[in-house]
Amino acid sequence: MTDQVMMTALQATQEPTGGVAGWAIELMEKLGAPGAGLAVALENLFPPLPSEVILPLAGFAASRGDLGLVAAILFTTLGSVVGALALYGVGAVLGRERTRAIAAKLPLVKVEDIDKAEDWFNRHGPKAVLIGRVVPIVRSMISVPAGVERMSIPLFLLLTTFGSAVWNSLLIVAGYQLGERWHVVESSVGVFQYVVLGGAVLAVTWFIVVKLRAKRSPSEKVQ
């Protein structure tokens, strides 16, 4: 990424996210699309790093030809999955109490955030992994209770990949379309959350309906 692109992006960014934008730009300048993926992986591990800045910025870089649009989506989704797997492993290996004890000592992590994600998981079950991908903080921390409960890894990977791909694609494409106004996405992120949540609810509903119809079909044939 050229210095001119870096300056344009930083000038378009409003405080207090300028530091995060500059850091993300530097990663993408040095590593390209894998740099965007690395930034998102770190965002999963350290929730104060906002994907609402990183993802639209990757879209902006793609609009300038510095990254491939598809590559940006693929690598950021991979970064999301890698970060989620790391937190899943923490929950599975350390368990609930030790994870909370360690979180209490970390400067960028709040025990309350883990408790919030745990409450989400307890209320919604495995589908919380899918839906939680669009909820700030829960997006990252939902992997911890999933690990504590030893949720099926294939199912965890499937839901994490799907949810992350949808969320990442939406914000990256928005940044791509907005160009130098990519930072507008951050202030409109609530709208994107509702769009993705609505889509997730429809997908889950459709899945349940299909399953119920599949179960009824054999019994109807017997009659």
C-alpha positions in Angstrom: 0.0 0.0 0.0 1.4 3.4 -0.9 2.2 6.2 1.5 -0.5 8.3 -0.2 -3.1 5.6 0.4 -2.0 5.4 4.1 -2.4 9.1 4.5 -5.8 9.2 2.8 -7.1 6.4 5.1 -5.7 8.0 8.2 -7.2 11.4 7.3 -10.6 9.8 6.7 -10.5 8.1 10.1 -12.0 9.9 13.1 -10.5 9.6 16.6 -10.3 7.6 18.7 -9.8 4.9 16.1 -7.0 6.5 14.2 -4.3 4.5 16.0 -6.1 1.2 15.2 -6.5 2.3 11.6 -2.8 3.2 11.3 -1.8 -0.1 12.8 -4.0 -2.1 10.5 -2.8 -0.1 7.5 0.8 -0.9 8.4 0.0 -4.7 8.6 -1.8 -4.6 5.2 1.1 -2.6 3.7 3.6 -5.2 4.8 1.7 -8.4 4.4 -1.2 -7.7 2.0 -4.4 -9.7 2.5 -2.7 -12.0 5.1 -2.0 -8.8 7.1 -5.8 -8.1 7.2 -6.3 -11.7 8.3 -3.7 -11.3 11.1 -5.4 -8.1 12.3 -8.8 -9.8 12.5 -7.2 -12.8 14.3 -5.8 -10.4 16.9 -9.2 -8.7 17.1 -10.7 -12.0 18.2 -8.1 -12.4 20.9 -8.2 -8.8 22.1 -11.8 -7.5 21.8 -10.9 -3.8 22.2 -9.4 -4.0 18.7 -12.6 -3.1 16.6 -13.4 -5.2 13.5 -15.7 -2.3 12.6 -12.5 -0.4 11.7 -10.3 -3.2 10.3 -12.8 -4.8 7.9 -14.0 -1.7 6.1 -10.4 -0.5 5.9 -9.5 -3.8 4.2 -12.4 -3.1 1.7 -11.0 0.4 1.1 -7.6 -1.1 0.4 -9.2 -3.5 -2.1 -11.0 -0.7 -3.8 -7.6 1.0 -4.4 -6.2 -2.3 -5.9 -3.8 -2.9 -3.0 -5.7 -6.1 -1.9 -7.9 -8.5 -3.8 -11.5 -8.2 -2.6 -11.9 -12.0 -2.5 -8.5 -12.5 -0.9 -9.4 -9.9 1.8 -12.7 -11.8 2.6 -10.9 -15.2 2.6 -8.0 -14.2 4.8 -10.1 -12.2 7.3 -12.4 -15.1 7.6 -9.5 -17.4 8.2 -8.2 -15.0 10.8 -11.6 -15.0 12.5 -11.6 -18.8 12.6 -8.0 -19.1 13.9 -8.6 -16.5 16.6 -11.9 -18.3 17.6 -10.1 -21.7 17.7 -7.5 -20.2 20.0 -10.1 -19.0 22.5 -12.0 -22.3 22.2 -8.8 -24.0 23.2 -8.3 -21.7 26.1 -11.8 -22.6 27.4 -11.4 -26.3 26.8 -8.0 -26.6 28.4 -8.4 -24.2 31.4 -12.1 -24.5 32.2 -14.4 -21.8 33.4 -12.9 -20.7 36.7 -9.2 -20.7 35.6 -10.1 -18.8 32.4 -12.0 -16.2 34.4 -9.1 -15.9 36.9 -6.6 -15.3 34.1 -8.9 -12.8 32.4 -9.1 -10.8 35.6 -5.3 -10.2 35.4 -5.2 -9.2 31.7 -5.3 -5.5 30.9 -7.4 -5.8 27.7 -9.9 -8.4 28.8 -12.8 -8.0 31.2 -14.3 -10.9 33.2 -17.7 -9.3 32.6 -17.3 -9.8 28.9 -16.7 -13.5 29.4 -19.7 -13.7 31.7 -21.8 -12.0 29.0 -20.7 -14.5 26.3 -21.3 -17.4 28.7 -24.9 -16.1 29.4 -25.4 -15.9 25.6 -24.2 -19.5 25.2 -26.3 -20.8 28.0 -29.5 -19.1 26.6 -29.0 -19.9 22.9 -26.9 -23.0 22.9 -24.6 -23.8 19.9 -26.4 -21.3 17.6 -25.0 -18.5 19.9 -21.7 -19.2 18.1 -23.4 -18.2 14.8 -25.5 -15.3 16.0 -22.9 -13.9 18.4 -20.5 -13.2 15.5 -22.4 -9.9 14.9 -22.5 -8.8 18.6 -19.6 -6.7 19.9 -17.5 -8.4 22.5 -19.7 -11.5 22.3 -18.2 -12.0 18.8 -14.9 -12.8 20.3 -15.7 -14.2 23.7 -18.4 -16.6 22.6 -15.6 -19.1 21.7 -14.6 -19.4 25.4 -17.9 -21.0 26.8 -18.0 -23.1 23.6 -14.7 -24.5 24.6 -15.6 -24.9 28.2 -18.7 -26.9 27.2 -16.6 -28.9 24.7 -18.9 -28.1 21.9 -18.5 -30.3 18.8 -15.4 -28.9 17.0 -16.8 -29.6 13.5 -20.0 -27.8 14.4 -18.1 -25.0 16.0 -15.9 -24.5 13.0 -18.9 -24.6 10.6 -20.9 -22.0 12.6 -17.8 -19.8 13.2 -16.8 -19.9 9.5 -20.3 -19.2 8.2 -21.0 -16.4 10.7 -17.6 -14.8 10.3 -17.7 -15.0 6.5 -21.1 -13.3 6.4 -20.0 -10.5 8.8 -16.6 -10.0 7.3 -18.0 -9.9 3.7 -20.6 -7.4 4.6 -18.2 -4.9 6.2 -15.5 -5.4 3.6 -17.8 -4.9 0.7 -19.2 -1.8 2.4 -15.7 -0.4 2.7 -15.0 -1.4 -0.9 -18.1 0.5 -2.1 -17.6 3.5 0.1 -13.9 4.0 -0.8 -12.4 6.9 1.0 -15.5 7.2 3.1 -15.0 3.7 4.5 -15.0 5.0 8.1 -18.8 5.7 7.7 -19.3 2.0 8.2 -18.2 2.2 11.9 -21.0 4.7 12.7 -23.5 2.5 10.9 -22.4 -0.8 12.2 -25.7 -1.2 14.2 -27.6 -1.5 10.9 -25.3 -4.2 9.7 -25.7 -6.1 12.9 -29.5 -6.2 12.5 -29.2 -7.2 8.8 -26.9 -10.1 9.7 -28.9 -11.1 12.8 -32.1 -11.2 10.6 -30.4 -13.3 8.1 -29.1 -15.7 10.8 -32.5 -16.1 12.3 -34.0 -16.8 8.9 -31.3 -19.4 8.2 -31.8 -21.1 11.6 -35.6 -21.1 11.0 -35.2 -22.6 7.6 -32.9 -25.3 8.9 -35.4 -26.2 11.6 -38.3 -26.4 9.2 -36.3 -28.6 6.8 -35.4 -30.9 9.7 -39.0 -31.1 10.9 -40.3 -31.9 7.4 -37.7 -34.6 7.0 -38.8 -36.3 10.2 -42.5 -36.1 9.3 -42.0 -37.6 5.8 -41.3 -41.2 6.9 -44.3 -41.2 9.3 -46.6 -39.9 6.6 -45.4 -42.7 4.3 -46.2 -45.3 6.9 -49.7 -44.0 7.3 
